[in-house]
Amino acid sequence: MSAVAVMFSSLTSCDDLLEEQNYGNPTIEDMMTNPENVVLLVGQSYADLKWIHDHWGYWGVNTLTSDEGLCPIRMPGEHWNDGAYWRRLNDHSWNQVADSFKLIWNSTISGAVRCNQTIQTITDYKASMTEEEYLQFLGELEVLRSYYYYLLFDSFGRIPYTESYDEKSQTEPLMEPSNVWSHLVEVLERNAPNMVVVTDSNRAQNYGRVTQGFAHALLARLYLNAESFGCTAANVFPESHFVASEADWTADEKEGKVTPRKVIPASWQADSDFYNNCVRCCNEVINSGSYRIESDFFANFLINNEGSKENIMVIVEDGRSGFDERSNGSMSSKLRIVNNTLHYEHQYTWGMLLDCWNGYCARPSFIDLYDDDDVRGPGWEGNGTKNTKRWGWFVGPVYTKDGSAIAQHKNDENREVIIVKDIALMPADTVVASPILACSYNSGARQLKYEADKGSKYMYNENDFVLMRYADVLWMKREAINLHGAKDTSVGNYDADFQLMMSRAFVNGDGKPAEKGAADSYASAYGDPASFTAQQILDERGREFSWEMVRRRDLIRHGKFSSVEFVSKDATQKYREWFPIPYSVLLKGTKDENGNDIWTQNDGYAM
């Protein structure tokens, strides 16, 4: 954890910084002349990121609605029933009153508003900074705000996008998806060239902060997914918001009497240039030399993973600090993924401080994507807690702490704890709520690529949570080229990086290739990525980025979201590619002069 990240995690509000710090009664202008004070102020805008990786937040919703995750009711008893809440995410039958949608909405908007508030503050005191300092901080805040809005946009499509710290967005209709996309692209394109470029000398200083690499990677993601967001050649840059050049401004815009419309990014060369721009942005990251593929896949997810040069952006975690909560404790600011998925008995076998909850697991068909020798999968050992190698998913027996016997769980009629990938569904008459997704305590492979704390050191997960990896940049470029004919004008280290990314999937921690099975290399297991079809790319992205908050959008982009295993046949409508605007948000919405609701529900959902 870097010194800057520690400062970020210790702050609570912009007002606190300006009102409570005592430096001998200096003025705010005096404080703003010190870049360290501004770093602290800007750092507070990162606070809301910590809510997105909870199972009640963005991470949980995206994982459970995808083919990579499942949260079945555990029998006997009805563990994880919760009024069928998780079932509705599992089988795509959610509605507009689900708590998670409200939590996602509130957390991301809170982060965006905080960014706008801080932008206003530093703009008000711009004269107290150098121009270079001002532009640096402004760019950081605008890119961070774009990420908050991206998460909101990816979830709901129509959102209250605003770049001002005022109430205006509350009295205007929700912005349509293509307009949101256009604004995000324009802001990121404008700021990316001026962002900090990560080097070995400044890597620690910028750890956990948005940088040029992150801005370009997020742009690449927006370009690759543009069509899945409903963007077309005709709607991405509407005349009402954008112009081709400043020469197209009206007289009032040129004279500064009204706010001028934004200029279409110069990089936009053709109406259908989504994928060429995706490759361009990927190349910016590749050619920067800022990032590299780690030879050990698991280096990116260790308890102490701050040494990874592959992770472009993370949420910095402190597994020892206090627990913050929202919505009566259902949503936490602490990373709990490892405890969320492991069986209750893992806690005692591995001496973990926080109890395990035996919740989230993989859908069986997702585990079938992995070759037995692929270290990112469950592997071939099958010895559970006695495995000698590191694998990305856990299956097999959970032994007692001394290893003398397989653990038994008292609430499961003292059955032995042997985790299997299959979901052994209970008969329909054993449980009223969702019999199709009620199964045993031992069903479903458990995610374990994030290292578990077996040293009784941390209450929560100390692993910094990965938001963007260099590997994703490489695969976005490959998809744009393979499937959409994008042109690549720069090679850089792409080929070498890609080869390492493939080969490491079959090297298990000790630097040696996997020892068992027909596949002794990536190519013999999965084929040559240069000729991958759409399905092969989708499968590989699943293997590489499981539970990293990209799978739902990947499935939507490839037209596979409605065919997820266990999804109800009555819940495959296309409108479910967007989540419903939370009922509580619409309930307190404003009305126009005719009494009509200004904010309306997404198509397909009840008001």
C-alpha positions, 0 to 999 in steps of 0.5 A: 500500500503506497503512502498516497493510497494510505492518505486516500483511505483515511479521508472522509469528506472534502469539507473535513479537509478544508474545515478541520485541518489546522495549519496556523489559521491559513486561508484556503487559498494558502492551503491550495498552494501546497500540492500535497494538500490538493492530493489529499483533497483529490484523494477523497474522491476515491472513497466510493470505489470501495463499495463496488466490490461487495456482493451486494454491489456492482461486483455481486450483481455482475457476477451472479447474472453471468455464467461465471457465478451462482449463489444457490440456496444451501440445503438442508435449511435455506442458507442464502435464500434471503427471500429469493433475492439471490435466486432472482439474480441467478435466473434473471428474474430480478425486478425494480425493487432489488436492494443491489440496484439501489446500492449501485445507483447510490454509490456510483452517483455519490462518487461522481458527485464528489468528483464534481464537487472537488473539481469545483473546489480546485477550479475556484482556487485555480489561481493558487496552483500552477497551470500544470498542477491544475490540469493534472488534478482536473484530469485525474478527477474527470477520469475518475468521475468517468469511471463512476459513471461508466459503472452506472452506465454499464448497469442502467444505460439511462443515467443522470449524467452531469459534469457540474456540481449542482442539482440540474441533473435531478430536473432533467430526463435521464440521458440516453445511452448513446449520449452517455457513451459520447460524453464519456468518450469525449472526456477520456479522449481529452484527458488521457494525453495529459494524465500521468504515465506510469514508470517504475520510478513513480509506480508506487506514488500513483498506485490506486490512482487513475493514470494515462494507462487506465484512461486509455484502457477504459476508452478501449473498453467503451469502444469495444462495447459501443454497439452493445451499449446501443451506439450507432454511427448516427447517434454517438455524437448528436449535434445537440451536444457535439460539433466537428470543430470550434468553427461550428459553434454558434455566435453565442457559443463563440462569444462565450455567452452560452456554454459551447458544445464539445468538439468531437474527438480528433481520433474519430475518423469514420462513423464506424470506427469503434474498433480501430479506435479500440486498437488505437487506445490499446496500443497507447497502453502497450507502447507506454511500457508502463505495464507487463504481463506477470509470469505468474498469473496469481501474482496479480491476486496475492495478499500483497499484490501491490508488486504486480506490474500487470494491474493497471488500476486497483482498489487499495485494501486494508484487511485490518481496518474497521468495517463500514457499512451501508443499508443496514450492514448488507453492503460493506466497504471491505473486500470479502470475496474469498470469505464469500465463496469458501465453505464454512469449514475452510475457516477452521482448516486454514485458520482464517479470522473471518468466518466463511459463508459458503455462498458464491460458486461457479456455474458448472458449465463455466468450469468446463471451459478450463483444461485440466492443466490450466492453472486458472481452473480447478486443476487435476489434483483433486486433493482439496486443501492438500493440493500441492499446486496453486489453482484458480478454483477450489474443488475437492475435500476440505481436511481438518486442520491437522490433515488427519481426516476430511472435515464434517459440517454439523449443520449439514448432518455431519456430511464430509466436506467435499466440494464438487463442481456440479450443482446437485439440485434438490427435488422440487418439494424440498424447498418452496423458494426456487427449487431449481437452484437449491443444492447441497452445501458442497455444490459448486467450485469456489473461486480461489485466485485471490489468495486466502489468508492462512496466517490469521493476520487479516480480518478481511481480504488484504488483496488489493482488488483488481479493476483493470489489468494489462491482460484485458488490454491485450485481449480487447485488441485481439478481439477487435482485430479478429472479429471486427477487422480492426487495423493494427498500425503498431506492434510494440511488445504485444506479441511477446506479452501475448505469448507470455500470457498464454504460456503462464496459464500452464505454469503452476507457481514453481516456474515449471509447466503443468505435469499431467494431462494431454495439454502441455501448452496453451495452443494445444489446449485451446488453439491459436488466438490469432485465429480464434472465433467469437466463441473461443475469445469469449471462452478465453476471456471467461477463463482469464477474467473470472469474477473481475466484473467484465463477464456480464458485458462480455456476454451481452456483447457476444449475444450470450447473456440470455443463454446463461445456465439456469436462466429461466426461459421466461427471463430471456428478454433483451431488455434485461441487458439493462437493469431496472432503475431502482424503484426507490429512486423513481418513487422520489423523482421530480415532475415537470410542469405538467405533473409528468415524471421526469425520470422514467423506468427502463423499458420492460420493467414496471414503474 
